Each structure stands twice: as structure tokens, then as C-alpha cells.
């Protein structure tokens, strides 16, 4: 009897194990390892989906680091203005041309320092937002009560952004009251955020991914 199974194994022409006929005439019905329906491939698919839930945090890191880098640049410019240029003027002696050049350079660098410094300070104002967003996106849709309470202690009403899908209304209400009262509502908002996050059960954070789809 012609051995189809042995011939296929020797020649390596049949790449699909399901089509291989055994010597006894039966067909190999084993599920290929790389098949989409195989259990191993299913585990890989689930892992891929979990990884896709993790959001990129590069933009939040950039928003936090860039203002600090600009402030360092401003400090270096001020060092150049007050020490390098001043020392150069003294070493060159007092002269009209030297004084004029030094004055222009000092003015230009001072203006650049002022502009860069102002932008850096303005960019640092919303830093609590970037920190909360950074912490929120580090583990995708996962939430923990400890993280929520710590964020509330340090950032007050901004901690509600950590669970924005459920607490977004509280964030906007307190932010509006802080603006209307010119900041006098801030202590109340801080205390509210701490108590609210601390009183929530652990299940709220453990199952937050599914709870976030319900009405707050």
C-alpha cells in the first residue's frame, strides 16, 4: 500500500497537518498550533488586547519635563548675561563699541530669558493635570484605591480625573466653584476629593473598567 503519510513527511510538501493521511488510512485532525482557534493563539490574542489598552504616556512626560528643561536654559542664559558678558566687558576695558555690543547682547539674552521663563512658568501651572493623566494611563484601565487617595491628598479635585468616567461631574462642578470664588472653594474641594476617594469601596476601583460604562 502506498504510504502517503511517509511520503508527505519526507518531502515536506504538505504544510497542513490536518491534510496528512496516517498509514492506517485515518486523517490527522489535530488542531495546528498556529491556528486562530488554538488555545495558545487565544492566549496571545488576549495578551495583545490587554497591551492595546495601555495608553501612551509620552505626551504627559513631555509636558512635565519640557518646562523644566526650559527653566534650566533660562538659568544658563542668566549666568551668561551676568557673568560671562560682564567679565568680557571688564577685561576688554571701557570703550564705546565694547559697551554698546555688550549692552545689546545683554538686552537680547534678557528678553529671550524673560519669554522662555514666562512660557515655562505658564506650562508648569497645569502640572497636576499632567501628573494625574500620567498615573492614569500608566496601567491602562486599571485603577487602585491607594493611588486615588494619594492623588486626592496631593492634587485635590484633580484626583477625580483619575476616575473621570465616573467622577467627571464632580471635577467640573468643583473647578467651576473654585473659579467663581477666586480659589476660596479650593479647601472644600480638596477635602471633598479626599473623603470621596477614601470612602469608595475597593470593588469600585478593582472593577472600574466595567463600572465606568454605567451612569455615575
Secondary structure, DSSP 8 states (H G I E B T S, - for coil): ---HHHHHHHH-----GGG-B-TTS-B-----TTSTTSHHHHHHHHHHHHHHHS---HHHHHHHHHHHHHHHHHHHHHHIIIIIIHHHHHHH-S-HHHHHHHHHHHHHHHHHHHHHHHHHHHHHHTHHHHHHHHHHHHTTT---HHHHHHHHHHHGGGGGGGGHHHHHHHHHHHHHHHHHTTTTTHHHHHHHHHHHHHHS-HHHHHTHHHHTTS--
